[in-house]
Amino acid sequence: TLGDLSGILPRVETELRRLQADGRTGKTLANYAESLGAFCDWSVQRGYLDDDPLKALAPFDTTPTTHRRAMSAEEIQRLLASCAPHRRLVYEVAFVSGLRANELRNLTASHLDLDRGGLRLDAAWTKNRREGFQRLPQSLLRRLEAFAETGEAAELYHEFHRGSSPKRGIPRRPLLYVPSNTSRDLGKDLKAAGIPRHGPGGKLDFHACRAAYVSLVLESGATAKEAQELARHSTPDLTMNVYGRTREDRLTDTVEHIGEAVSTPIRAPSVHKLAVGEEQRSATPLETKDCASSRMVEAAGIEPASENSSDETTTCVVSPMMSHPLRHRLTKAEEDQFHSFRRTPWNGGVRLACFAVVGAGVAGNISPHGLPNFLGGQRVRVIVGV
């Protein structure tokens, strides 16, 4: 009766401590205390109580005491390959939907919605007591539909619970067979797959499938709001900070990508090999079979001699393959090498892009015979790469 609420604080604290000793988590105890406090507040508002008898109840530490790790995609595939077909289907739905064990247990064939591409969830058995909709891959939906038509889930319930009824009852036309102790069966399948149940990242139980689902959603590139919606959480903080996990390999890859974006690679400049006796050999030699040379400009009779021309001969290279101007006065060894080209016939009908001429500073699309007009009568030997 309402009269029993008077002075109830010590009794509530004693009972909550007993539940804590039995293994109840701080979050569960906080939910119990919140429900009792809400009833007391309602009684005060209605005038049934003069004051809230639980207003001095200390809050509980809701920090999770059990840390679950998120299985990797490779571990999930190994698990699915090592378990019985009916349990494989349960695991697949859990990994791609994040549905809890009790929610999976209450699914029936009527909850399949092939038009929308997912499962309709009833408020009577969802954790937040709200109707919902959970999207699933189309291929999995078709397999669930085929499995439901066989009636195998109901047969499995009768086989494993022969002579007794499961604690939570059997739904009509169940979509899946979900054992009463999901973590026990998962432990057997993990052992068969060679996956440790306990490790540095935490333990693996059936609820760890939900942690893996949320982590896979985030790793797929979903926004925080999209991940919250798919996980059916009330706040993004619950999605990101309670269920979301980081992976060492992804952290390493992220740092490497940042390093590649920021750091500029150091490249050694190109150099010529000028060892003794190898002066004519280049570290990046050019094929010379398609090169030709013209004779001295004045000797060829193309342009009259200039009064201001000097006896110095300027040798330059003109090539259509050059992407930058070549401003390099050839050495004596290089000139000797180019002299060997003079006996090769020159096809004067080919027009070339003149990218650079030593001493002229002129660029344009001209023929080799027009070069002397730009060189002011200098004595020039032109080596043309065809």
N, C-alpha and C positions, 0 to 999 in steps of 0.2 A: 504494500500500500504506500501512498504518499508519505504516511507517517514514518515509514521505514527509512526515508531519505534523510531524516534529521540525524546529524552526526554520523553520516555514512562514510566520511572521508577515511578514517582509519581502516575500516573494513575493505574499502576499494583498494587502498594501497597494499594491504596484506594479500588480497587476491591477485592483484597484478604482479606482485613479487613472486607469488607461487607459479604463475604462468611463465614468468621469465625464467625461473629455475627449471621449468619443464622444457625449455628450449624455444619459447616464443621469441620472435625478434622484436627489436625496439619499435619497428614500424607497425607491427601487429598490435603491440600493447598501446601505441599511440592512437591507433584506430579505435580500440576498445574505449579508451579514455575519452576520445572525442565524441563517440556516440553517447556515453553516459553524460558528458557535459552538455551536449545538445538537448537531451531530455530535461536536465535540470534547468537550463535556460528557458525552455518552453514552459516548465512549471512556474517559474518566476513570472514570466510574461502573462500567464493566465491567472496569476494570483493564488496559485495553489501553494506556493512557497514564498516566504518573505525574502529569502536570500539563497544564493547558489551555494550549496554545501561543498562543491568540488572546486571552488575558485582558487583554492590554495594548493591544488594538486600539481606537483612538479612535472615538467615536461620530460618526455623520454628521449634518449639519444636514438635517433632514427638512422644513424650511419650504418650502411649494410655491413653485417658481420661475415657474410659469405660472398666471396668474390668469384665470379664465374668468368671464364675466359671464352672468347669467341673462336670457334673452330675455323680453320682456314678452308678455302674451297677444295684444296687437295685432300684434307682430312675428311671433309663431308663426302667426297666421292668414294674414298676408301670405306667409310662407314656404310654407305648405301650398297656397296658391292659385297658386304660381308654379312648382311642380315637377311632375315626371312622376307619374302615378297610383301606380306601384309604389313610388317613393321616398316619396311622401306617406304611404303606409301605414306604412312603416318609421319615418318621423319621428313620426307620431301615436303609435305604440306606445312609442317612446322618450320622448316628452314626457309620456305619462300613466302610465308604469311606471318610468322611470328605469333600464331595463335597458341594459347596456353593449353595444357593438357585437358583441363576440364571443358574448355571451349571446343576442342577437337572431339571430345567424348560426346558432346551434345549435338553434334552435326548430324543431320539426316539428309536423305536424297533430295528432299524438298527444298533444302537450303542452297542447292546448286542453282546458279543464275547464269546460264550460258550466254544470254543476250548481253548482259552487262559485263560478263567475264570475271566472275568471282563468286563469293559466298555471302549470303545474307545472314547476319548475326542477330539473335534475339536478345532483348534486354533482360530476359529472365535468367540468362546464364553467362552474360559477359561480365567481366570484372567491374567495369564502370557502370553497370546496370543501364546501359543505353543500347538502342539498336544501332547496328553498324553494317558496313559492307567491306569485305576484304577482297582485293583483287588478286587473281592468280594467273599464271601463264596459261595460254590456251591449250597447250599440249597436256599439261597436268589436269586441266578441267575435263578434257575428253577421256583421260584415263580414269578419273574419278567417276565419271558418268558410267563408263563401262563396268567398273568395279561395283558400283551400286546396283546395277542391273543384275549382277550375278547373285546377290544376296549373301555373299560370302562373309560379310562383317557380322551379320546376325548369327550365322552358323558358328563362327569363331567364338562369339559370346557364349553360346550354349555349350560348346565343346570345353572351353576353359573354366566355365562356372557350372558344370554339371552337378546337379544335386544341391546347388546353392545359388543365391542371387547376388550379383555384384552389389557392393555397398552403395553405389550411386545409381543403380538401376540401369536398364537397357533401353535406349530410346527406340521408338518405332521406326523401322527401316533405317538403321544406323548407316551412316556413310562410311565410317571407318571402325575398325576394331582397335580400341585404345585400352591397354591393360591397366589394371588398378594401380600397379606399381611401375610407372613408366621409367623411373630412374634405375630400378633394378634391371629391367630388360635392356636399357641403354648401356648399362655397365657391362653386360655380357657381350653385347655387340661391339662395344669399344675394344674389349679385350680380343675379340676375334679379328678385329681390323688392325690390331697392333698399335692402338692409340692410347697413350697414358691418360688415366682419368684425372690425375692430379699433376700439376706442373707449375712452373714459375708464374704463369699468367693467371692461375686460379684453377678451380675444379670444373669438371664437366658433369652436369646432370641434365634432365630433360629441359629445364627452364633455360639452360645455356643455349638451346636452339633459338630462343628469342633474342638473346644477346648477339648471336651470330647473324640473325636476320637483320637486326638494326644496323650492325656494323657493315654488312654487305650493301644495305641500302645507301648508307653514307658514302661508302667507297665507290658506288656506281655513279656518283656525281649529283645525287639529289640534294636539294636545298634543305636547310634546317626545318622549314615549314612543311615541305613534302615528306621528309622523314617522320616528323611528328604525326602527320596525317596517316601515313601508312602504318605506323606503330600504334595508332589510336591512343596517344598520350594526351594528357590535359595541358602540359606545358612542354616547350622545347628543351627546357633544362632537364627534365626527366629523360628525354630521348638522348641528349648529347652527353650528359654527365653521369647517368646511371647505367644506361644500356650501351652507349657508344664505346667502342674500343679502338685503340691504336695498335698498329702492327710494326714491329721493328724493321722489317724489310721495306715497308712503305715510307717510314720515317727516313731511312737511309737513302732511298731513291729520291725523295723530295729534296733532301739536302744536296744531293749530287746535281739535280736539275737547277737548283738555285746557283750552285757553283759554276755550272756551264753558262748560265745566263749572265753572270756578273764578271767572271774572269775572262781575260783576253789571252788566248794562247800565244806564246812567244815562239816566233818562227825565225830560224837562222837565215840571213840574207844569202842570195845566190852568189857564188864565187867561181872564178875561173881557176883551173888547175895549171900552175905555171912552174912545174918541177923542171929541174935542169935537164935539157935535152928534149923536153916535151912542150916547148913554147907554142907550137902550132896546134896542140891538141887542147880542145875546150872541154870543160866539165859537162857542157850540154852541146855537143857537136851538132852542126847542121848538115843536112844532106846537100851535096853540091852538084848533083848530077843535073839539076834543072836550073842552074845558075849560068849567067852569061855576062860578059863584060864588053864595054865599048872601048874603043881606042881613045887616045888622048883627044880632047875636043878639037884643038887646033889642027892636029895631024889628020883628023878625019875630014877636015874641010867644011865642017858644019858652021863654024862661026869664025870670022877673022880674028887674028890675034889682037889682044888689047895692049895698049901702050903701057897700062898700069899693072899688067899682069906680072906676077913674080915667077921665079923659077920653081917655087915650091908647089908640089902637087898635093892636092887635097883629095883623099879617097873617102867615099861615103858609101853607105849601103841603103838601097831603096827596096822595100819588100812589101807586097800587099798583105802579108800576114802580121805586120807590126801594128799593135794596138796603141803604142805610145811612141812619141818621137825619139829617134835614136840620135843622140848627140855625142858621138864618140870618135875621136881621131884615132885611126888605126895605127897600131905599132908597126915597126919595121917587119917583124915576123909575120904579122897579119897581112901586110901588103905583099910580102913574098908569096904568101899562100894564095892571095887573090890574083896574082900575076899568072898563076897556072890556069886560070879560067879563060885567058884571052884567046886561046885557040878554039874555044867552043863557039859555034855559029850563033848569032844573035837574031832573034825573031823580032824585028822592029815594029811589027804590026800590032803587038800586044800593048794595050793601054793599062797603065798601072797607077794605083793611088800612091802618090809621093807623100809619105808621112814625115820625112825629115831629110834635110840636106845640110851637111855640115857647112857652117859659115853662111848659109843663105837665110835660114829662118823662115822659109816659105813652105806652106803645105797646100796641096790641092790635087786635083785629078788631072795629071798631065802626062804626056808621052815622054819617053826618054830623050827624044830628039829636041824637045822643047826645054830641057833643063838648062842649056847654056844661056837662054834669054833671062833666066832668073838668077844666074850666077855672076852676071856682070863680066863675062869674059875670063873668069878664072880658069886655070888649067885644072880640070877635074876629071878624075877617073870614076865612072859610075858602075858599081857592081849591082846588077839587078837580079833580085830573086823572083823567078817567074812562078 
